[in-house]
Amino acid sequence: MRLLRFNIVLISSILFITSCEGLLDEENNEKGKFTFWSNFDGPPIDIFVDSDYYGSISTFYSSNPGCEADGCVTVILPPGIYDFQAIEQSNNSGSQREWDGTIEIKTNFCSSLGLSP
């Protein structure tokens, strides 16, 4: 009898863990990624999506480095159209470059945008 109760508890626990993992996977599957990168050597570039700060681009690449590359900024959001703003941190000349526009996040897909001077 004790063994039967133990098996029931064990099976229930496994089913619960599996169902929770499934929920987490479904939740992640409903999102997409978008990576911002830069193709020139300059000051870090702060990235804002819908006015929320997501990080700074700190590395430049001569061509698209792909999703989630080091030194780039990748946002993970539900599918949709979002406004973005990118602002170069102050450089020695005191001028700052700025970029703005919209990006589209697609489910289970990673898009990217290279910022050029």
Backbone as XML, in Angstrom:
<?xml version="1.0"?>
<chain id="A" units="angstrom">
  <residue number="1" name="MET">
    <atom name="N" x="0.825" y="-1.181" z="0.000"/>
    <atom name="CA" x="0.000" y="0.000" z="0.000"/>
    <atom name="C" x="0.879" y="1.259" z="0.000"/>
  </residue>
  <residue number="2" name="ARG">
    <atom name="N" x="1.938" y="1.209" z="0.812"/>
    <atom name="CA" x="2.847" y="2.339" z="0.887"/>
    <atom name="C" x="3.515" y="2.576" z="-0.472"/>
  </residue>
  <residue number="3" name="LEU">
    <atom name="N" x="3.893" y="1.520" z="-1.137"/>
    <atom name="CA" x="4.521" y="1.600" z="-2.446"/>
    <atom name="C" x="3.544" y="2.198" z="-3.468"/>
  </residue>
  <residue number="4" name="LEU">
    <atom name="N" x="2.279" y="1.835" z="-3.394"/>
    <atom name="CA" x="1.265" y="2.365" z="-4.297"/>
    <atom name="C" x="1.117" y="3.870" z="-4.104"/>
  </residue>
  <residue number="5" name="ARG">
    <atom name="N" x="1.057" y="4.327" z="-2.844"/>
    <atom name="CA" x="0.950" y="5.769" z="-2.579"/>
    <atom name="C" x="2.181" y="6.515" z="-3.094"/>
  </residue>
  <residue number="6" name="PHE">
    <atom name="N" x="3.351" y="5.933" z="-2.888"/>
    <atom name="CA" x="4.579" y="6.556" z="-3.356"/>
    <atom name="C" x="4.553" y="6.697" z="-4.878"/>
  </residue>
  <residue number="7" name="ASN">
    <atom name="N" x="4.133" y="5.641" z="-5.572"/>
    <atom name="CA" x="4.068" y="5.674" z="-7.034"/>
    <atom name="C" x="3.065" y="6.724" z="-7.519"/>
  </residue>
  <residue number="8" name="ILE">
    <atom name="N" x="1.940" y="6.842" z="-6.853"/>
    <atom name="CA" x="0.926" y="7.833" z="-7.238"/>
    <atom name="C" x="1.486" y="9.246" z="-7.056"/>
  </residue>
  <residue number="9" name="VAL">
    <atom name="N" x="2.169" y="9.481" z="-5.929"/>
    <atom name="CA" x="2.766" y="10.801" z="-5.682"/>
    <atom name="C" x="3.846" y="11.084" z="-6.727"/>
  </residue>
  <residue number="10" name="LEU">
    <atom name="N" x="4.665" y="10.101" z="-7.021"/>
    <atom name="CA" x="5.736" y="10.270" z="-8.002"/>
    <atom name="C" x="5.162" y="10.582" z="-9.382"/>
  </residue>
  <residue number="11" name="ILE">
    <atom name="N" x="4.180" y="9.826" z="-9.816"/>
    <atom name="CA" x="3.564" y="10.049" z="-11.129"/>
    <atom name="C" x="2.888" y="11.420" z="-11.173"/>
  </residue>
  <residue number="12" name="SER">
    <atom name="N" x="2.206" y="11.804" z="-10.117"/>
    <atom name="CA" x="1.558" y="13.123" z="-10.061"/>
    <atom name="C" x="2.589" y="14.232" z="-10.169"/>
  </residue>
  <residue number="13" name="SER">
    <atom name="N" x="3.702" y="14.075" z="-9.481"/>
    <atom name="CA" x="4.759" y="15.085" z="-9.531"/>
    <atom name="C" x="5.328" y="15.207" z="-10.935"/>
  </residue>
  <residue number="14" name="ILE">
    <atom name="N" x="5.579" y="14.103" z="-11.579"/>
    <atom name="CA" x="6.124" y="14.119" z="-12.942"/>
    <atom name="C" x="5.136" y="14.788" z="-13.892"/>
  </residue>
  <residue number="15" name="LEU">
    <atom name="N" x="3.857" y="14.457" z="-13.788"/>
    <atom name="CA" x="2.851" y="15.076" z="-14.651"/>
    <atom name="C" x="2.780" y="16.573" z="-14.411"/>
  </residue>
  <residue number="16" name="PHE">
    <atom name="N" x="2.870" y="17.010" z="-13.166"/>
    <atom name="CA" x="2.817" y="18.431" z="-12.841"/>
    <atom name="C" x="4.022" y="19.158" z="-13.434"/>
  </residue>
  <residue number="17" name="ILE">
    <atom name="N" x="5.215" y="18.603" z="-13.254"/>
    <atom name="CA" x="6.422" y="19.228" z="-13.785"/>
    <atom name="C" x="6.351" y="19.295" z="-15.302"/>
  </residue>
  <residue number="18" name="THR">
    <atom name="N" x="5.928" y="18.231" z="-15.943"/>
    <atom name="CA" x="5.816" y="18.211" z="-17.397"/>
    <atom name="C" x="4.805" y="19.237" z="-17.876"/>
  </residue>
  <residue number="19" name="SER">
    <atom name="N" x="3.678" y="19.348" z="-17.201"/>
    <atom name="CA" x="2.669" y="20.310" z="-17.640"/>
    <atom name="C" x="3.165" y="21.736" z="-17.436"/>
  </residue>
  <residue number="20" name="CYS">
    <atom name="N" x="3.933" y="22.009" z="-16.386"/>
    <atom name="CA" x="4.482" y="23.350" z="-16.182"/>
    <atom name="C" x="5.508" y="23.671" z="-17.250"/>
  </residue>
  <residue number="21" name="GLU">
    <atom name="N" x="6.364" y="22.711" z="-17.586"/>
    <atom name="CA" x="7.342" y="22.943" z="-18.640"/>
    <atom name="C" x="6.641" y="23.228" z="-19.951"/>
  </residue>
  <residue number="22" name="GLY">
    <atom name="N" x="5.590" y="22.527" z="-20.221"/>
    <atom name="CA" x="4.828" y="22.758" z="-21.440"/>
    <atom name="C" x="4.280" y="24.173" z="-21.491"/>
  </residue>
  <residue number="23" name="LEU">
    <atom name="N" x="3.793" y="24.670" z="-20.368"/>
    <atom name="CA" x="3.274" y="26.033" z="-20.324"/>
    <atom name="C" x="4.384" y="27.036" z="-20.585"/>
  </residue>
  <residue number="24" name="LEU">
    <atom name="N" x="5.542" y="26.807" z="-19.999"/>
    <atom name="CA" x="6.649" y="27.720" z="-20.223"/>
    <atom name="C" x="7.069" y="27.707" z="-21.683"/>
  </residue>
  <residue number="25" name="ASP">
    <atom name="N" x="7.139" y="26.543" z="-22.299"/>
    <atom name="CA" x="7.514" y="26.450" z="-23.706"/>
    <atom name="C" x="6.500" y="27.167" z="-24.585"/>
  </residue>
  <residue number="26" name="GLU">
    <atom name="N" x="5.206" y="26.979" z="-24.303"/>
    <atom name="CA" x="4.183" y="27.649" z="-25.081"/>
    <atom name="C" x="4.312" y="29.154" z="-24.939"/>
  </residue>
  <residue number="27" name="GLU">
    <atom name="N" x="4.604" y="29.610" z="-23.727"/>
    <atom name="CA" x="4.747" y="31.039" z="-23.483"/>
    <atom name="C" x="5.920" y="31.591" z="-24.288"/>
  </residue>
  <residue number="28" name="ASN">
    <atom name="N" x="7.051" y="30.898" z="-24.298"/>
    <atom name="CA" x="8.215" y="31.337" z="-25.056"/>
    <atom name="C" x="7.972" y="31.247" z="-26.551"/>
  </residue>
  <residue number="29" name="ASN">
    <atom name="N" x="7.211" y="30.271" z="-26.993"/>
    <atom name="CA" x="6.930" y="30.112" z="-28.416"/>
    <atom name="C" x="6.077" y="31.238" z="-28.962"/>
  </residue>
  <residue number="30" name="GLU">
    <atom name="N" x="5.421" y="31.971" z="-28.106"/>
    <atom name="CA" x="4.562" y="33.051" z="-28.558"/>
    <atom name="C" x="5.338" y="34.354" z="-28.711"/>
  </residue>
  <residue number="31" name="LYS">
    <atom name="N" x="6.648" y="34.319" z="-28.574"/>
    <atom name="CA" x="7.463" y="35.524" z="-28.672"/>
    <atom name="C" x="8.422" y="35.415" z="-29.844"/>
  </residue>
  <residue number="32" name="GLY">
    <atom name="N" x="8.997" y="36.525" z="-30.177"/>
    <atom name="CA" x="10.015" y="36.580" z="-31.215"/>
    <atom name="C" x="11.174" y="37.424" z="-30.737"/>
  </residue>
  <residue number="33" name="LYS">
    <atom name="N" x="12.235" y="37.455" z="-31.530"/>
    <atom name="CA" x="13.434" y="38.200" z="-31.160"/>
    <atom name="C" x="13.786" y="39.207" z="-32.251"/>
  </residue>
  <residue number="34" name="PHE">
    <atom name="N" x="14.425" y="40.273" z="-31.823"/>
    <atom name="CA" x="14.919" y="41.272" z="-32.756"/>
    <atom name="C" x="16.266" y="41.752" z="-32.232"/>
  </residue>
  <residue number="35" name="THR">
    <atom name="N" x="17.297" y="41.660" z="-33.082"/>
    <atom name="CA" x="18.648" y="42.047" z="-32.688"/>
    <atom name="C" x="19.068" y="43.335" z="-33.384"/>
  </residue>
  <residue number="36" name="PHE">
    <atom name="N" x="19.553" y="44.290" z="-32.596"/>
    <atom name="CA" x="20.104" y="45.536" z="-33.112"/>
    <atom name="C" x="21.626" y="45.405" z="-33.109"/>
  </residue>
  <residue number="37" name="TRP">
    <atom name="N" x="22.276" y="45.795" z="-34.204"/>
    <atom name="CA" x="23.721" y="45.735" z="-34.288"/>
    <atom name="C" x="24.230" y="46.963" z="-35.037"/>
  </residue>
  <residue number="38" name="SER">
    <atom name="N" x="25.527" y="47.197" z="-34.979"/>
    <atom name="CA" x="26.138" y="48.362" z="-35.606"/>
    <atom name="C" x="27.270" y="47.922" z="-36.521"/>
  </residue>
  <residue number="39" name="ASN">
    <atom name="N" x="27.419" y="48.636" z="-37.661"/>
    <atom name="CA" x="28.488" y="48.277" z="-38.593"/>
    <atom name="C" x="29.614" y="49.317" z="-38.611"/>
  </residue>
  <residue number="40" name="PHE">
    <atom name="N" x="29.732" y="50.123" z="-37.564"/>
    <atom name="CA" x="30.818" y="51.097" z="-37.511"/>
    <atom name="C" x="31.362" y="51.189" z="-36.089"/>
  </residue>
  <residue number="41" name="ASP">
    <atom name="N" x="32.615" y="51.590" z="-36.001"/>
    <atom name="CA" x="33.281" y="51.719" z="-34.707"/>
    <atom name="C" x="32.973" y="53.103" z="-34.149"/>
  </residue>
  <residue number="42" name="GLY">
    <atom name="N" x="32.266" y="53.139" z="-33.044"/>
    <atom name="CA" x="31.900" y="54.412" z="-32.433"/>
    <atom name="C" x="31.494" y="54.178" z="-31.000"/>
  </residue>
  <residue number="43" name="PRO">
    <atom name="N" x="30.956" y="55.215" z="-30.365"/>
    <atom name="CA" x="30.498" y="55.069" z="-28.982"/>
    <atom name="C" x="29.352" y="54.053" z="-28.886"/>
  </residue>
  <residue number="44" name="PRO">
    <atom name="N" x="29.111" y="53.516" z="-27.699"/>
    <atom name="CA" x="27.963" y="52.605" z="-27.525"/>
    <atom name="C" x="26.658" y="53.291" z="-27.943"/>
  </residue>
  <residue number="45" name="ILE">
    <atom name="N" x="25.713" y="52.476" z="-28.379"/>
    <atom name="CA" x="24.411" y="52.972" z="-28.833"/>
    <atom name="C" x="23.340" y="52.385" z="-27.925"/>
  </residue>
  <residue number="46" name="ASP">
    <atom name="N" x="22.603" y="53.256" z="-27.241"/>
    <atom name="CA" x="21.519" y="52.829" z="-26.354"/>
    <atom name="C" x="20.273" y="52.512" z="-27.171"/>
  </residue>
  <residue number="47" name="ILE">
    <atom name="N" x="19.631" y="51.390" z="-26.848"/>
    <atom name="CA" x="18.451" y="50.930" z="-27.583"/>
    <atom name="C" x="17.213" y="51.010" z="-26.694"/>
  </residue>
  <residue number="48" name="PHE">
    <atom name="N" x="16.173" y="51.644" z="-27.223"/>
    <atom name="CA" x="14.878" y="51.767" z="-26.559"/>
    <atom name="C" x="13.805" y="51.206" z="-27.482"/>
  </residue>
  <residue number="49" name="VAL">
    <atom name="N" x="12.930" y="50.376" z="-26.952"/>
    <atom name="CA" x="11.784" y="49.862" z="-27.716"/>
    <atom name="C" x="10.538" y="50.217" z="-26.923"/>
  </residue>
  <residue number="50" name="ASP">
    <atom name="N" x="9.628" y="50.919" z="-27.590"/>
    <atom name="CA" x="8.435" y="51.458" z="-26.920"/>
    <atom name="C" x="8.814" y="52.171" z="-25.626"/>
  </residue>
  <residue number="51" name="SER">
    <atom name="N" x="9.856" y="52.974" z="-25.707"/>
    <atom name="CA" x="10.374" y="53.816" z="-24.611"/>
    <atom name="C" x="11.061" y="53.044" z="-23.491"/>
  </residue>
  <residue number="52" name="ASP">
    <atom name="N" x="11.141" y="51.722" z="-23.574"/>
    <atom name="CA" x="11.843" y="50.929" z="-22.556"/>
    <atom name="C" x="13.285" y="50.694" z="-22.999"/>
  </residue>
  <residue number="53" name="TYR">
    <atom name="N" x="14.231" y="50.908" z="-22.089"/>
    <atom name="CA" x="15.651" y="50.705" z="-22.372"/>
    <atom name="C" x="15.970" y="49.207" z="-22.344"/>
  </residue>
  <residue number="54" name="TYR">
    <atom name="N" x="16.669" y="48.720" z="-23.387"/>
    <atom name="CA" x="17.018" y="47.302" z="-23.465"/>
    <atom name="C" x="18.511" y="47.025" z="-23.389"/>
  </residue>
  <residue number="55" name="GLY">
    <atom name="N" x="19.336" y="48.033" z="-23.514"/>
    <atom name="CA" x="20.773" y="47.816" z="-23.437"/>
    <atom name="C" x="21.506" y="48.675" z="-24.444"/>
  </residue>
  <residue number="56" name="SER">
    <atom name="N" x="22.828" y="48.457" z="-24.533"/>
    <atom name="CA" x="23.671" y="49.244" z="-25.429"/>
    <atom name="C" x="24.453" y="48.341" z="-26.364"/>
  </residue>
  <residue number="57" name="ILE">
    <atom name="N" x="24.514" y="48.751" z="-27.614"/>
    <atom name="CA" x="25.379" y="48.074" z="-28.583"/>
    <atom name="C" x="26.800" y="48.510" z="-28.262"/>
  </residue>
  <residue number="58" name="SER">
    <atom name="N" x="27.680" y="47.545" z="-28.039"/>
    <atom name="CA" x="29.045" y="47.871" z="-27.629"/>
    <atom name="C" x="30.109" y="47.319" z="-28.577"/>
  </residue>
  <residue number="59" name="THR">
    <atom name="N" x="29.696" y="46.558" z="-29.573"/>
    <atom name="CA" x="30.627" y="45.942" z="-30.513"/>
    <atom name="C" x="30.137" y="46.216" z="-31.921"/>
  </residue>
  <residue number="60" name="PHE">
    <atom name="N" x="31.050" y="46.447" z="-32.858"/>
    <atom name="CA" x="30.601" y="46.626" z="-34.229"/>
    <atom name="C" x="31.024" y="45.429" z="-35.075"/>
  </residue>
  <residue number="61" name="TYR">
    <atom name="N" x="30.252" y="45.180" z="-36.117"/>
    <atom name="CA" x="30.480" y="44.066" z="-37.035"/>
    <atom name="C" x="30.436" y="44.595" z="-38.463"/>
  </residue>
  <residue number="62" name="SER">
    <atom name="N" x="31.226" y="44.016" z="-39.338"/>
    <atom name="CA" x="31.226" y="44.450" z="-40.738"/>
    <atom name="C" x="30.023" y="43.900" z="-41.499"/>
  </residue>
  <residue number="63" name="SER">
    <atom name="N" x="29.423" y="42.835" z="-40.988"/>
    <atom name="CA" x="28.204" y="42.278" z="-41.587"/>
    <atom name="C" x="27.321" y="41.735" z="-40.466"/>
  </residue>
  <residue number="64" name="ASN">
    <atom name="N" x="26.101" y="41.408" z="-40.814"/>
    <atom name="CA" x="25.120" y="40.948" z="-39.824"/>
    <atom name="C" x="25.678" y="39.771" z="-39.014"/>
  </residue>
  <residue number="65" name="PRO">
    <atom name="N" x="25.819" y="39.936" z="-37.698"/>
    <atom name="CA" x="26.398" y="38.876" z="-36.874"/>
    <atom name="C" x="25.408" y="37.787" z="-36.481"/>
  </residue>
  <residue number="66" name="GLY">
    <atom name="N" x="24.128" y="37.984" z="-36.778"/>
    <atom name="CA" x="23.119" y="36.998" z="-36.410"/>
    <atom name="C" x="22.485" y="37.328" z="-35.070"/>
  </residue>
  <residue number="67" name="CYS">
    <atom name="N" x="21.491" y="36.553" z="-34.756"/>
    <atom name="CA" x="20.689" y="36.790" z="-33.559"/>
    <atom name="C" x="21.497" y="36.599" z="-32.280"/>
  </residue>
  <residue number="68" name="GLU">
    <atom name="N" x="21.315" y="37.507" z="-31.341"/>
    <atom name="CA" x="21.898" y="37.433" z="-30.004"/>
    <atom name="C" x="23.423" y="37.429" z="-29.979"/>
  </residue>
  <residue number="69" name="ALA">
    <atom name="N" x="24.051" y="38.079" z="-30.957"/>
    <atom name="CA" x="25.516" y="38.148" z="-30.985"/>
    <atom name="C" x="26.030" y="39.003" z="-29.829"/>
  </residue>
  <residue number="70" name="ASP">
    <atom name="N" x="27.231" y="38.692" z="-29.384"/>
    <atom name="CA" x="27.867" y="39.461" z="-28.310"/>
    <atom name="C" x="28.001" y="40.920" z="-28.720"/>
  </residue>
  <residue number="71" name="GLY">
    <atom name="N" x="27.728" y="41.818" z="-27.787"/>
    <atom name="CA" x="27.872" y="43.235" z="-28.037"/>
    <atom name="C" x="26.702" y="43.869" z="-28.751"/>
  </residue>
  <residue number="72" name="CYS">
    <atom name="N" x="25.711" y="43.073" z="-29.110"/>
    <atom name="CA" x="24.496" y="43.570" z="-29.757"/>
    <atom name="C" x="23.383" y="43.626" z="-28.707"/>
  </residue>
  <residue number="73" name="VAL">
    <atom name="N" x="22.238" y="44.160" z="-29.087"/>
    <atom name="CA" x="21.091" y="44.192" z="-28.185"/>
    <atom name="C" x="19.971" y="43.391" z="-28.825"/>
  </residue>
  <residue number="74" name="THR">
    <atom name="N" x="19.507" y="42.375" z="-28.114"/>
    <atom name="CA" x="18.400" y="41.553" z="-28.596"/>
    <atom name="C" x="17.220" y="41.735" z="-27.659"/>
  </residue>
  <residue number="75" name="VAL">
    <atom name="N" x="16.061" y="42.037" z="-28.256"/>
    <atom name="CA" x="14.825" y="42.149" z="-27.481"/>
    <atom name="C" x="13.966" y="40.928" z="-27.776"/>
  </residue>
  <residue number="76" name="ILE">
    <atom name="N" x="13.265" y="40.450" z="-26.769"/>
    <atom name="CA" x="12.357" y="39.312" z="-26.901"/>
    <atom name="C" x="10.983" y="39.796" z="-26.477"/>
  </residue>
  <residue number="77" name="LEU">
    <atom name="N" x="10.060" y="39.808" z="-27.430"/>
    <atom name="CA" x="8.736" y="40.376" z="-27.190"/>
    <atom name="C" x="7.670" y="39.576" z="-27.918"/>
  </residue>
  <residue number="78" name="PRO">
    <atom name="N" x="6.410" y="39.741" z="-27.517"/>
    <atom name="CA" x="5.311" y="39.130" z="-28.270"/>
    <atom name="C" x="5.258" y="39.720" z="-29.687"/>
  </residue>
  <residue number="79" name="PRO">
    <atom name="N" x="4.697" y="38.992" z="-30.632"/>
    <atom name="CA" x="4.613" y="39.491" z="-32.002"/>
    <atom name="C" x="3.886" y="40.833" z="-32.057"/>
  </residue>
  <residue number="80" name="GLY">
    <atom name="N" x="4.342" y="41.676" z="-32.956"/>
    <atom name="CA" x="3.697" y="42.969" z="-33.142"/>
    <atom name="C" x="4.649" y="43.981" z="-33.732"/>
  </residue>
  <residue number="81" name="ILE">
    <atom name="N" x="4.149" y="45.196" z="-33.891"/>
    <atom name="CA" x="4.919" y="46.318" z="-34.405"/>
    <atom name="C" x="5.276" y="47.219" z="-33.216"/>
  </residue>
  <residue number="82" name="TYR">
    <atom name="N" x="6.547" y="47.568" z="-33.113"/>
    <atom name="CA" x="7.033" y="48.367" z="-31.988"/>
    <atom name="C" x="7.841" y="49.554" z="-32.512"/>
  </residue>
  <residue number="83" name="ASP">
    <atom name="N" x="7.775" y="50.662" z="-31.793"/>
    <atom name="CA" x="8.621" y="51.816" z="-32.077"/>
    <atom name="C" x="9.970" y="51.600" z="-31.419"/>
  </residue>
  <residue number="84" name="PHE">
    <atom name="N" x="11.036" y="52.017" z="-32.104"/>
    <atom name="CA" x="12.352" y="51.953" z="-31.476"/>
    <atom name="C" x="13.056" y="53.292" z="-31.623"/>
  </residue>
  <residue number="85" name="GLN">
    <atom name="N" x="13.986" y="53.505" z="-30.722"/>
    <atom name="CA" x="14.872" y="54.656" z="-30.805"/>
    <atom name="C" x="16.256" y="54.174" z="-30.389"/>
  </residue>
  <residue number="86" name="ALA">
    <atom name="N" x="17.261" y="54.585" z="-31.145"/>
    <atom name="CA" x="18.646" y="54.253" z="-30.838"/>
    <atom name="C" x="19.409" y="55.563" z="-30.726"/>
  </residue>
  <residue number="87" name="ILE">
    <atom name="N" x="20.133" y="55.738" z="-29.627"/>
    <atom name="CA" x="20.840" y="56.990" z="-29.380"/>
    <atom name="C" x="22.293" y="56.677" z="-29.051"/>
  </residue>
  <residue number="88" name="GLU">
    <atom name="N" x="23.178" y="57.221" z="-29.876"/>
    <atom name="CA" x="24.602" y="57.044" z="-29.645"/>
    <atom name="C" x="25.003" y="57.837" z="-28.402"/>
  </residue>
  <residue number="89" name="GLN">
    <atom name="N" x="25.765" y="57.191" z="-27.541"/>
    <atom name="CA" x="26.266" y="57.919" z="-26.373"/>
    <atom name="C" x="27.240" y="58.988" z="-26.855"/>
  </residue>
  <residue number="90" name="SER">
    <atom name="N" x="27.375" y="60.036" z="-26.104"/>
    <atom name="CA" x="28.197" y="61.187" z="-26.486"/>
    <atom name="C" x="29.591" y="60.760" z="-26.920"/>
  </residue>
  <residue number="91" name="ASN">
    <atom name="N" x="30.043" y="61.281" z="-28.066"/>
    <atom name="CA" x="31.417" y="61.001" z="-28.489"/>
    <atom name="C" x="32.266" y="62.251" z="-28.292"/>
  </residue>
  <residue number="92" name="ASN">
    <atom name="N" x="33.532" y="62.204" z="-28.667"/>
    <atom name="CA" x="34.458" y="63.311" z="-28.419"/>
    <atom name="C" x="34.025" y="64.620" z="-29.075"/>
  </residue>
  <residue number="93" name="SER">
    <atom name="N" x="33.361" y="64.548" z="-30.204"/>
    <atom name="CA" x="32.959" y="65.773" z="-30.906"/>
    <atom name="C" x="31.699" y="66.387" z="-30.289"/>
  </residue>
  <residue number="94" name="GLY">
    <atom name="N" x="31.083" y="65.668" z="-29.373"/>
    <atom name="CA" x="29.884" y="66.179" z="-28.715"/>
    <atom name="C" x="28.601" y="65.910" z="-29.486"/>
  </residue>
  <residue number="95" name="SER">
    <atom name="N" x="28.724" y="65.399" z="-30.702"/>
    <atom name="CA" x="27.504" y="65.105" z="-31.470"/>
    <atom name="C" x="27.059" y="63.675" z="-31.203"/>
  </residue>
  <residue number="96" name="GLN">
    <atom name="N" x="25.776" y="63.465" z="-31.368"/>
    <atom name="CA" x="25.209" y="62.130" z="-31.178"/>
    <atom name="C" x="24.375" y="61.765" z="-32.393"/>
  </residue>
  <residue number="97" name="ARG">
    <atom name="N" x="24.545" y="60.540" z="-32.850"/>
    <atom name="CA" x="23.672" y="60.044" z="-33.908"/>
    <atom name="C" x="22.427" y="59.472" z="-33.256"/>
  </residue>
  <residue number="98" name="GLU">
    <atom name="N" x="21.307" y="59.572" z="-33.966"/>
    <atom name="CA" x="20.054" y="58.989" z="-33.491"/>
    <atom name="C" x="19.354" y="58.296" z="-34.649"/>
  </residue>
  <residue number="99" name="TRP">
    <atom name="N" x="18.726" y="57.192" z="-34.324"/>
    <atom name="CA" x="17.923" y="56.448" z="-35.284"/>
    <atom name="C" x="16.573" y="56.197" z="-34.642"/>
  </residue>
  <residue number="100" name="ASP">
    <atom name="N" x="15.528" y="56.178" z="-35.439"/>
    <atom name="CA" x="14.219" y="55.781" z="-34.910"/>
    <atom name="C" x="13.382" y="55.200" z="-36.031"/>
  </residue>
  <residue number="101" name="GLY">
    <atom name="N" x="12.360" y="54.499" z="-35.645"/>
    <atom name="CA" x="11.485" y="53.857" z="-36.611"/>
    <atom name="C" x="10.649" y="52.789" z="-35.944"/>
  </residue>
  <residue number="102" name="THR">
    <atom name="N" x="10.249" y="51.817" z="-36.739"/>
    <atom name="CA" x="9.468" y="50.699" z="-36.207"/>
    <atom name="C" x="10.147" y="49.385" z="-36.569"/>
  </residue>
  <residue number="103" name="ILE">
    <atom name="N" x="9.908" y="48.398" z="-35.734"/>
    <atom name="CA" x="10.374" y="47.038" z="-36.001"/>
    <atom name="C" x="9.175" y="46.112" z="-35.898"/>
  </residue>
  <residue number="104" name="GLU">
    <atom name="N" x="9.279" y="44.978" z="-36.561"/>
    <atom name="CA" x="8.223" y="43.970" z="-36.455"/>
    <atom name="C" x="8.798" y="42.715" z="-35.821"/>
  </residue>
  <residue number="105" name="ILE">
    <atom name="N" x="8.157" y="42.277" z="-34.756"/>
    <atom name="CA" x="8.529" y="41.031" z="-34.080"/>
    <atom name="C" x="7.604" y="39.945" z="-34.606"/>
  </residue>
  <residue number="106" name="LYS">
    <atom name="N" x="8.199" y="38.842" z="-35.056"/>
    <atom name="CA" x="7.429" y="37.708" z="-35.576"/>
    <atom name="C" x="7.608" y="36.507" z="-34.652"/>
  </residue>
  <residue number="107" name="THR">
    <atom name="N" x="6.561" y="35.744" z="-34.462"/>
    <atom name="CA" x="6.595" y="34.572" z="-33.592"/>
    <atom name="C" x="7.683" y="33.601" z="-34.032"/>
  </residue>
  <residue number="108" name="ASN">
    <atom name="N" x="8.492" y="33.146" z="-33.067"/>
    <atom name="CA" x="9.539" y="32.143" z="-33.299"/>
    <atom name="C" x="10.514" y="32.536" z="-34.399"/>
  </residue>
  <residue number="109" name="PHE">
    <atom name="N" x="10.794" y="33.811" z="-34.516"/>
    <atom name="CA" x="11.674" y="34.288" z="-35.583"/>
    <atom name="C" x="12.565" y="35.375" z="-35.015"/>
  </residue>
  <residue number="110" name="CYS">
    <atom name="N" x="13.774" y="35.479" z="-35.521"/>
    <atom name="CA" x="14.678" y="36.547" z="-35.102"/>
    <atom name="C" x="15.017" y="37.402" z="-36.316"/>
  </residue>
  <residue number="111" name="SER">
    <atom name="N" x="14.666" y="38.669" z="-36.238"/>
    <atom name="CA" x="15.018" y="39.641" z="-37.265"/>
    <atom name="C" x="16.144" y="40.497" z="-36.725"/>
  </residue>
  <residue number="112" name="SER">
    <atom name="N" x="16.737" y="41.326" z="-37.589"/>
    <atom name="CA" x="17.818" y="42.192" z="-37.117"/>
    <atom name="C" x="17.837" y="43.494" z="-37.902"/>
  </residue>
  <residue number="113" name="LEU">
    <atom name="N" x="18.490" y="44.472" z="-37.309"/>
    <atom name="CA" x="18.658" y="45.773" z="-37.938"/>
    <atom name="C" x="20.056" y="46.265" z="-37.650"/>
  </residue>
  <residue number="114" name="GLY">
    <atom name="N" x="20.801" y="46.555" z="-38.717"/>
    <atom name="CA" x="22.128" y="47.126" z="-38.573"/>
    <atom name="C" x="22.044" y="48.644" z="-38.619"/>
  </residue>
  <residue number="115" name="LEU">
    <atom name="N" x="22.646" y="49.293" z="-37.648"/>
    <atom name="CA" x="22.663" y="50.754" z="-37.607"/>
    <atom name="C" x="23.955" y="51.238" z="-38.262"/>
  </residue>
  <residue number="116" name="SER">
    <atom name="N" x="23.797" y="52.135" z="-39.233"/>
    <atom name="CA" x="24.918" y="52.696" z="-39.972"/>
    <atom name="C" x="25.024" y="54.190" z="-39.705"/>
  </residue>
  <residue number="117" name="PRO">
    <atom name="N" x="26.230" y="54.756" z="-39.861"/>
    <atom name="CA" x="26.377" y="56.202" z="-39.631"/>
    <atom name="C" x="25.617" y="57.015" z="-40.668"/>
  </residue>
</chain>
